[in-house]
């Protein structure tokens, strides 16, 4: 067996920032500490923090008055911020800056009188937060048929935004369909889909043709992780989305397979390492690391934590660097 280990993979800058923020908040305030929604969509990360005294809630009313609450990387609606202030909560905003960018675009388009078409998945935490910025001006579409049925007050005042973790190909298909119906539709000044999502998808597109099986580390509720698995399927490769090594079924593999391994932007490198070691031990797999893009993006800690941190540089140990492929030299 041969493993192709895709890079970039795993934690993105937004996830690094959010997890660093929760680490520092725990050190500063101690448990119990509350997080509105999951800090990131990854079961391993959530359970690890839960074991350290973090309590994840889906209703801001479940946070005791005066407690500390951290807003997750997916962002929140203005109504949640107002409710937190009313409950006199100490709020720490760990929203990914790329999500904040979409929120600001929604506010701008709404002020300018546009009907905003948000391309995304209903019920996703990020979508709920973005729609909360301009609920009276925004409509959610998930598939081309939604666009075909769309009616707006003024066809010349239509703008679109996208969820940051979508499939690039799917988003482009939706945008093209929208512009067929509304040729003057305005878009954001820059692409809404995050750099990490695009890079990980590009790697699967380029590397899947060389593989027999695609293995993606990530949780089922992680939108960007599911997209990676779906790209493997689009390349007609058996593709599996798993949380960790315990989810692996050895029947998925033959001794001579080439297995492409990657991880969604919220999946820790430790679960990748465990899966690589499992395939080494079970199938005698060797490892070839292939880097498609280099990533050097860093995001600052939330302003509520910057004065608490030792120094910005000390706190910002980008976890994605822990995927150093020096540890995955081919076995002798």
Secondary structure, DSSP 8 states (H G I E B T S, - for coil): -EEEEEES-S--HHHHHHHHHHHHHHHHH-SSEEEES-SSS-HHHHHHHHTTTEEEESSGGGS-TT-EEEE-TT---HHHHHHHHHTT-EEEE---HHHHHHHHHHHHHHHTT-EEEEES-TT-HHHHHHHTTSTTTEEEE-SHHHHHT---S-TTSEEEEE-TTS-HHHHHHHHHHHHHH-TT-B--SS--S-HHHHHHHHHHHHHGGG-SEEEEES-TT-HHHHHHHHHHHHTT-EEEEESSGGG--GGG--TT-EEEEEE-TTS-HHHHHHHHHHHHHHH--EEEEEES----------HHHHTTSS-HHHH---GGGGG-GGGG----
